[in-house]
Amino acid sequence: MKIDVLSDLVDEQLEQAWQLYDTAFRHLNALTVQRHLMYRSEFDDVMGDRRIEKWLAYSDDGVLLGLATYTNQLNAWPLISPEYFARRWPVHYADRRIWYCGFVAVPGHEHGVFIKLIEAMYRHAEEQEGVISLDICRHNIEAYRLDRAISTWLRRVSGGRVRSEAADTQTFMTYETAPAA
C-alpha cells in the first residue's frame, strides 16, 4: 500500500474520492443526528481547499482504498473552534502544531488501511511534537469502540508516549410529545 498526500484533488481523482467517501459515510446519516456525509458541493470545496491536506491510500495496483483530510490551519475546517485550541495549547497553536483530522474514509473496512492512514498522520504530527484532534460519533464509539481502538493503536505506535482524552461532547436531545388526553 502507498499513501500520497495532496493539496487538492481534481478530475478523475476527485470523482474516485467522492465515490469512496460517499460509500464510507452515507450509512451514518441514518444513524447519527449530525450529518456525517458532506453534500457534494461541500466535499468539492474541501477537496479543492489547499489548506487541507488529502491523504490517499492506494493499493499496490493503484486502487484508491482510503481517504483522510488533515490540516493544521484550523480555520479551514468548518464547525471547529480554533479559539478552543488557542486557549488550550497556545504555543502549539501559534506554531501551527495542532492538526485536525476531518475524516478517515475506508469503505468496507479494507484490512489495515485505516490503521496505516492514522499512523502516517500521527507520525507527521509527532515529528513536530504536535497535537491531533478529531471527532468520533457515538455510533462509531458504541459499535466499534473507535475511540479506544485509535488510542490503543497510537499508544503502540508511540511506544506509550501518546496521551488521549475526550476533549468535548455534544449531546443531541429529542423530546417526543405525547398526544393530548
C-alpha positions in Angstrom: 0.0 0.0 0.0 1.1 3.5 -0.8 0.0 6.8 0.8 0.1 10.1 -1.2 -0.5 13.5 0.4 -2.0 16.1 -2.0 -3.1 19.6 -1.5 -6.1 19.4 -3.9 -8.0 16.8 -5.9 -9.4 17.4 -9.4 -11.0 15.5 -12.3 -10.8 11.7 -12.0 -9.1 11.8 -8.6 -11.9 13.9 -7.3 -14.5 11.6 -8.7 -12.9 8.5 -7.2 -12.5 10.3 -3.9 -16.2 11.2 -3.9 -17.3 7.7 -4.6 -15.1 6.3 -1.8 -16.2 9.0 0.7 -19.9 8.6 -0.2 -19.7 4.8 0.2 -17.9 5.1 3.5 -20.2 7.6 5.2 -23.7 7.6 3.6 -25.0 5.0 6.0 -24.1 7.2 9.0 -26.7 9.8 8.1 -29.4 7.4 9.2 -27.6 6.6 12.5 -26.5 10.0 13.7 -28.2 13.3 14.4 -25.5 15.4 12.9 -24.9 14.7 9.2 -21.7 12.9 8.5 -21.8 13.0 4.8 -20.9 16.3 3.2 -23.0 17.5 0.3 -21.2 17.1 -2.9 -20.5 20.8 -3.2 -19.1 20.9 0.3 -16.9 17.9 -0.5 -15.6 19.5 -3.6 -14.8 22.7 -1.7 -12.8 20.7 0.9 -11.0 18.7 -1.8 -10.1 22.0 -3.6 -9.0 23.8 -0.4 -5.2 23.7 -0.5 -5.1 24.4 3.3 -6.4 20.9 3.9 -4.2 18.0 3.0 -5.8 15.0 1.4 -4.2 11.7 2.4 -4.9 9.0 -0.1 -4.2 5.3 0.5 -3.7 3.2 -2.7 -3.3 -0.5 -3.2 -0.2 -1.7 -4.9 -2.1 -1.8 -8.2 -3.4 1.8 -7.9 -6.9 1.3 -6.5 -8.0 4.1 -4.0 -8.7 2.3 -0.7 -8.9 5.2 1.8 -9.0 8.9 2.1 -8.4 11.3 5.0 -8.3 15.0 5.5 -5.8 16.7 7.7 -5.0 20.4 8.4 -3.0 22.5 10.8 -4.8 25.6 9.6 -7.8 25.1 11.9 -9.9 27.9 10.5 -10.0 25.9 7.2 -12.3 23.2 8.7 -15.9 24.2 9.3 -17.5 23.9 12.7 -14.5 23.5 14.8 -13.4 26.3 17.1 -9.8 27.5 16.6 -10.2 29.6 19.8 -10.5 26.4 21.9 -7.2 25.1 20.6 -5.5 28.5 21.0 -6.7 28.7 24.7 -5.8 25.0 25.5 -2.4 24.9 23.6 -1.3 28.5 23.0 2.3 27.7 22.0 1.3 24.7 19.7 -1.4 26.9 18.2 0.9 29.8 17.5 3.4 27.4 15.9 0.7 25.6 13.9 1.5 22.3 15.6 -2.2 21.3 16.1 -3.8 19.2 13.4 -7.5 18.4 12.8 -8.4 15.2 11.1 -11.7 15.9 9.4 -12.4 12.3 8.5 -10.9 9.0 7.6 -12.9 7.2 5.0 -12.2 3.5 4.4 -15.3 1.8 2.9 -15.6 -1.9 3.5 -13.0 -1.6 6.3 -10.2 -2.6 4.0 -7.7 -4.5 6.1 -5.0 -2.3 7.6 -5.9 0.8 5.6 -7.4 2.8 8.4 -4.5 2.0 10.7 -1.9 2.9 8.1 -3.6 6.3 7.5 -3.9 7.0 11.2 -0.3 6.0 11.8 1.0 8.2 8.9 -0.9 11.2 10.2 0.3 10.6 13.7 4.0 10.3 12.5 3.6 13.7 10.7 2.4 15.4 13.9 4.9 13.5 16.1 7.8 14.9 14.1 6.8 18.4 15.4 5.6 17.3 18.9 2.1 18.2 17.8 -1.5 17.7 18.9 -4.1 15.9 16.8 -7.8 16.3 17.2 -10.7 14.5 15.5 -14.4 13.8 16.2 -16.0 10.4 16.5 -19.7 9.9 16.5 -21.4 7.9 19.3 -22.4 5.2 16.8 -18.7 4.5 16.0 -17.8 4.6 19.7 -20.5 2.2 20.7 -20.4 -0.1 17.6 -16.6 -0.2 17.1 -15.1 1.4 20.2 -13.2 3.5 17.7 -12.0 6.0 20.3 -10.4 3.2 22.3 -9.1 1.5 19.2 -7.3 4.6 17.9 -5.9 5.3 21.4 -4.6 1.8 21.7 -3.0 1.8 18.3 -1.4 5.2 18.8 0.0 4.2 22.2 1.5 1.2 20.5 3.0 3.3 17.6 4.3 5.9 20.0 5.9 3.5 22.4 3.3 4.5 25.1 4.1 8.2 24.8 0.8 9.4 23.4 -1.9 10.7 25.7 -5.6 10.8 24.7 -8.6 12.4 26.3 -12.2 13.2 25.3 -11.9 17.0 24.7 -15.6 17.7 24.4 -19.0 16.1 23.8 -22.2 17.4 22.4 -25.4 15.6 23.2 -28.4 16.0 20.8 -31.6 15.8 22.8 -35.1 14.9 21.5 -38.3 15.5 23.3 -41.2 13.4 21.8 -44.5 14.9 22.6 -47.4 12.9 24.0 -50.8 13.1 22.4 -53.2 15.3 24.4 -55.6 13.3 26.6 
